[in-house]
Amino acid sequence: MDILLVFGTRPEAIKMAPVYRALREGPLSPIVAVTAQHREMLDQVLELFQIPVDYDLNIMREGQSLTQVTQLVLGGLAEVLEEVRPRLVLVHGDTTTTFAASLAAFYQQIPVGHVEAGLRSYDPYNPYPEEMNRRLTASLAALHFCPTPLARENLHRENIAGERIYVTGNTVIDALLSIVQEDYQFREPILRSLNFAGRRVLVATAHRRENWGAPLRDILLALRDLADRFTDVEVVFAVHRNPRVREPAEAILGGAPRVRLVPPLPYREFANLLARCHLVLTDSGGLQEEAPALGKPVLVLREKTERPEGVAAGTVRLAGTRRETVFHEAERLLADPKEYGKMARAVNPYGDGKAAARIHSALLHHFGLGERPADFCPGEEG
């Protein structure tokens, strides 16, 4: 009973790695097809989690558009599906690979299972194009593996039948907990030089399309302001390779005291950096899930989030993108230990490290090979 896992970016690979490992236990047989929508960063994760690739579409082109990615995935995956004829195609999250792979499977009448289903911002252009990729994938999927009860409720409102929905927790927590080490030694020289014992390290990322331009400049200026205001703070900004991020980051933060610019880090390096930092500022979706699992408060550098569970739980806070607001929200956490502790101790609503096992059990249930697994419930042992 072949199950075809399709993904193309680093975040997808990280979150699908635990699923691949769980499926290897049988009786289902996982087959991996990568689109390589992102090449280098994807390959790092495949090597880290030792995931063998059966089919590699290798579609990445410099300056590729969303239309080009969609066309290449549809065309390349059609041939793979015709050869493999899997019982089910598993996709993840919200990338263009996810939507195009789901459409390719639909065209060949092959059922789709959607991992990390049900996230919604209800704004089609924020995040863009991820919000619509999720909605379109949901309309094509036969099975929906939701990370949280709220994601399940979103799908209920879209009239998706409850028996097709499983609440599993988020597989990124499985991946994260498997590679964080207390005695980890960094390879990146800049990370080795950080004084984690004597200073508070702030980890920051910003790369989303909707933040390019003026919002990104405001974010970068706020980070520089924080380093100026707190002499015991060091800021580590992971610089995305896109020139629209790299160039303003180097112009505004390059050479600033106690601000370190680092290239995109291998996942093991970055996960262990998260484990040792004090605070995270990011416009990433995945970091809103990962950092709270390590007890790190997160300020979300966006106006909206499709992950409101963290806001409700108190593990994350929307800081927006305006320079003054970002600075104020971070200053409050840095200056007030009680405020910081309240966020750091909040219960992470996104998972307990057992999501992949639940997805495996859900697939066995779907194929009539086991009982329906109990749904993940934040704050309870599952």
C-alpha positions in Angstrom: 0.0 0.0 0.0 2.2 2.8 -1.3 1.8 6.3 0.2 3.5 9.0 -1.9 4.8 11.9 0.2 5.3 15.1 -1.9 7.1 18.2 -0.7 9.5 20.8 -2.1 10.7 23.3 0.5 12.8 23.1 3.7 9.8 23.7 6.1 7.8 20.9 4.4 10.7 18.5 4.6 11.2 19.2 8.3 7.5 18.6 9.1 7.2 15.6 6.8 10.3 13.8 8.1 8.6 12.4 11.3 5.7 11.2 9.1 8.1 9.4 6.8 9.8 7.8 9.8 6.4 6.7 11.3 5.2 5.2 8.0 8.4 3.1 7.6 7.1 1.0 10.5 4.6 -0.5 8.1 2.3 -1.9 6.9 2.1 1.2 4.6 5.0 1.9 2.3 6.2 5.5 2.0 7.6 6.8 -1.3 9.1 10.2 -1.5 8.9 12.7 -4.4 10.5 16.1 -4.0 9.8 19.0 -6.3 12.9 20.9 -5.0 10.9 24.2 -5.2 13.8 25.2 -2.8 17.0 23.2 -3.7 19.9 23.8 -1.3 17.9 24.2 1.9 15.7 21.2 1.1 18.8 19.0 0.5 20.2 19.9 4.0 17.0 18.6 5.7 16.9 15.4 3.6 20.4 14.7 4.7 19.8 15.6 8.3 16.8 13.3 8.7 18.2 10.7 6.3 15.2 10.7 3.9 15.8 8.8 0.7 14.3 10.4 -2.4 12.6 8.2 -5.0 11.6 10.9 -7.4 13.2 14.4 -7.8 11.6 16.9 -10.1 14.3 19.4 -9.5 12.2 22.3 -10.7 14.0 25.2 -9.0 14.9 28.0 -11.4 16.4 31.4 -10.6 13.7 34.1 -10.3 10.9 31.5 -10.7 7.3 32.7 -10.5 4.4 31.1 -8.8 2.9 30.3 -12.2 6.1 28.6 -13.3 6.3 26.5 -10.1 2.7 25.4 -10.5 3.2 24.4 -14.1 6.4 22.4 -13.4 4.9 20.6 -10.5 1.8 19.7 -12.4 3.7 18.4 -15.4 6.5 16.6 -13.5 4.2 14.9 -10.9 1.8 13.7 -13.5 4.4 11.3 -14.8 5.3 10.1 -11.2 1.7 9.4 -10.4 1.2 7.5 -13.5 4.2 5.3 -12.7 3.6 4.8 -8.9 -0.3 4.8 -8.7 -0.2 5.3 -4.9 -3.1 4.6 -2.7 -2.8 8.1 -1.3 -0.7 11.3 -1.8 0.4 13.1 1.3 1.1 16.8 1.1 1.9 19.4 3.7 0.9 22.9 4.6 0.6 25.8 2.3 3.3 25.9 -0.4 2.7 26.1 -4.2 4.1 22.6 -4.3 1.3 21.5 -1.9 -1.5 22.9 -4.0 -0.1 21.8 -7.4 0.6 18.3 -6.1 -3.0 18.0 -4.8 -4.4 19.2 -8.1 -2.1 16.7 -10.0 -3.4 13.8 -7.8 -7.0 15.0 -8.2 -6.6 14.9 -12.0 -5.7 11.2 -11.7 -8.4 10.5 -9.1 -5.9 9.7 -6.4 -6.9 10.7 -2.8 -5.0 13.4 -1.0 -4.1 13.6 2.6 -3.3 17.1 3.9 -0.9 17.4 6.8 -1.2 20.6 8.8 -4.7 21.3 7.5 -7.2 23.9 8.6 -5.1 26.9 9.3 -6.8 30.1 8.2 -6.3 33.9 8.3 -9.4 34.5 6.1 -7.4 37.1 4.1 -6.5 35.7 0.7 -3.5 38.0 0.4 -2.1 37.7 3.9 -0.1 35.4 4.0 0.3 35.3 0.2 0.0 32.9 -1.6 -0.1 30.5 1.4 -3.7 31.3 2.5 -5.2 30.4 -0.8 -2.9 27.4 -1.2 -4.3 26.0 2.0 -8.0 26.6 1.1 -7.6 25.2 -2.4 -5.8 22.1 -1.0 -8.6 21.6 1.5 -11.1 21.5 -1.3 -9.2 18.7 -3.0 -8.2 16.6 0.0 -9.9 13.4 1.2 -8.2 13.4 4.6 -7.3 16.3 6.8 -4.7 16.1 9.6 -5.2 19.2 11.7 -2.6 20.4 14.2 -5.1 21.9 16.6 -8.8 21.7 17.6 -9.3 25.2 16.2 -8.0 24.1 12.8 -10.6 21.3 12.9 -13.3 23.9 13.6 -12.2 26.0 10.6 -12.8 22.9 8.4 -16.2 22.2 10.0 -17.2 25.7 9.0 -16.2 24.9 5.4 -18.6 21.9 5.5 -15.8 19.2 5.5 -17.2 16.0 7.1 -15.9 15.3 10.6 -15.0 11.7 9.8 -12.4 12.9 7.3 -10.7 15.1 9.9 -8.1 14.0 12.5 -6.5 16.3 15.1 -2.9 15.2 15.5 -0.8 18.1 16.8 1.9 19.5 14.6 4.7 17.3 13.3 7.2 20.1 13.6 7.3 19.6 17.3 8.2 15.9 16.7 11.1 17.0 14.4 12.3 19.8 16.8 12.4 17.6 19.9 14.3 14.9 18.1 17.4 17.1 17.3 17.7 19.7 20.1 20.7 18.7 22.3 21.7 20.2 25.6 25.4 19.8 24.8 25.2 20.8 21.2 28.3 22.5 19.7 27.6 25.1 17.0 29.5 24.9 13.7 28.7 28.4 12.5 31.5 30.7 13.9 29.2 33.5 14.7 27.0 31.3 16.8 30.0 29.8 18.6 31.0 33.4 19.6 27.7 34.2 21.2 27.7 34.8 25.0 24.5 32.9 25.9 25.4 33.0 29.6 26.1 36.7 29.9 23.7 38.2 27.4 20.2 37.8 26.2 20.1 36.6 22.6 17.3 37.7 20.4 16.7 35.6 17.3 15.0 37.4 14.4 13.8 36.4 10.9 11.8 38.3 8.3 11.3 37.3 4.7 7.6 37.2 3.8 6.5 38.9 0.5 3.9 41.1 2.3 6.7 42.5 4.4 9.1 43.5 1.5 9.8 47.2 1.3 8.7 49.6 4.0 7.5 47.0 6.6 10.8 45.2 6.4 12.8 48.4 6.8 10.7 49.2 9.9 11.4 45.8 11.4 15.1 46.1 10.8 15.2 49.5 12.4 13.4 48.2 15.4 15.9 45.5 15.8 18.7 48.0 15.7 16.9 50.1 18.2 16.6 47.2 20.6 20.3 46.5 20.5 21.0 50.2 21.2 18.5 50.3 24.1 19.6 47.1 25.9 23.4 46.7 26.2 23.0 43.1 27.5 21.2 42.0 24.3 22.6 40.5 21.2 20.5 40.2 18.0 21.0 37.4 15.6 19.2 38.0 12.3 19.0 35.1 9.9 19.2 36.7 6.5 17.1 35.2 3.7 18.9 34.8 0.4 16.4 36.9 -1.5 18.0 40.3 -2.4 14.8 42.1 -1.3 15.7 40.9 2.2 19.4 40.6 2.1 20.2 44.1 0.7 18.1 46.2 3.3 19.3 43.9 6.1 23.0 44.5 5.2 22.3 48.3 4.8 20.5 48.8 8.1 22.0 46.1 10.4 25.4 45.6 8.9 28.0 46.8 11.4 25.5 47.7 14.1 26.8 47.0 17.7 25.7 43.6 19.1 23.8 42.7 15.9 25.0 39.6 14.1 23.9 38.8 10.5 24.0 35.0 9.7 23.2 33.2 6.5 20.3 30.7 6.4 21.3 28.1 9.0 21.0 24.3 8.7 18.0 23.2 10.7 20.0 21.5 13.4 22.0 24.7 14.0 18.9 26.8 14.0 16.9 24.5 16.3 19.6 24.5 18.9 19.9 28.3 18.6 16.2 28.6 19.4 16.7 26.4 22.4 19.3 28.8 23.8 17.9 32.1 22.9 15.9 34.5 25.0 13.2 35.8 22.6 12.1 35.2 19.0 10.9 37.9 16.6 9.7 36.5 13.3 7.2 36.6 10.4 7.6 32.9 9.9 4.7 30.6 10.5 6.7 27.6 11.7 8.6 29.5 14.3 5.3 30.4 16.0 4.9 26.7 16.6 8.5 25.7 17.3 9.8 28.4 19.7 7.0 27.9 22.3 7.8 24.2 22.5 11.2 25.3 23.8 9.7 27.9 26.2 10.6 30.9 24.1 8.2 33.8 23.7 7.5 34.9 20.1 6.7 38.3 18.7 5.0 37.9 15.3 6.1 40.5 12.8 2.9 40.4 10.9 -0.5 42.1 11.0 -2.4 38.8 10.9 -1.6 35.2 11.7 -3.2 32.0 10.5 -2.1 30.5 13.8 -4.2 32.3 16.4 -4.0 29.4 18.9 -0.6 30.7 20.1 -2.1 34.2 20.6 -4.9 32.7 22.6 -2.6 30.5 24.7 -0.2 33.4 25.3 2.9 31.9 23.7 3.0 34.4 20.9 2.0 38.0 20.5 1.2 40.0 17.3 3.7 42.9 17.1 2.9 44.1 13.6 5.6 45.6 11.4 5.7 49.3 12.5 9.1 50.3 14.0 7.6 51.8 17.2 5.2 48.9 17.9 7.8 46.2 17.3 10.3 48.0 19.6 7.6 48.6 22.3 6.5 44.9 22.4 10.0 43.7 22.6 11.0 46.3 25.2 8.1 45.2 27.4 9.3 41.6 27.5 12.9 42.6 28.0 12.2 45.1 30.8 9.5 43.2 32.7 10.5 39.7 33.9 6.9 38.9 35.0 5.6 39.7 31.5 8.3 37.6 30.0 7.8 34.7 32.4 4.1 34.6 31.7 4.7 34.0 27.9 7.6 31.6 28.5 5.6 29.4 30.8 2.4 29.3 28.7 1.3 25.9 27.4 2.3 25.3 23.7 -0.9 24.5 21.9 0.7 23.0 18.8 1.9 19.5 19.8 3.5 17.0 22.2 5.9 15.2 19.9 3.4 12.4 18.9 1.8 14.0 15.8 3.4 11.6 13.3 2.3 8.6 15.3 -1.2 9.9 15.2 -1.1 10.5 11.5 0.2 6.9 11.0 -2.7 5.6 13.1 -5.2 7.8 11.2 -4.1 6.4 7.9 -4.3 2.8 9.2 -7.8 3.7 10.4 -8.8 5.1 7.0 -7.7 1.9 5.3 -9.5 -0.3 7.8 -6.4 -1.5 9.5 -6.8 0.0 13.0 -8.9 2.0 15.4 -9.4 5.7 15.1 -6.8 7.5 17.2 -7.8 9.9 19.9 -7.5 13.5 18.9 -4.7 15.6 20.2 -5.8 18.0 22.9 -3.3 20.8 24.1 -2.3 20.4 27.7 -3.2 16.7 27.9 -1.0 13.7 27.5 -1.8 11.8 24.2 
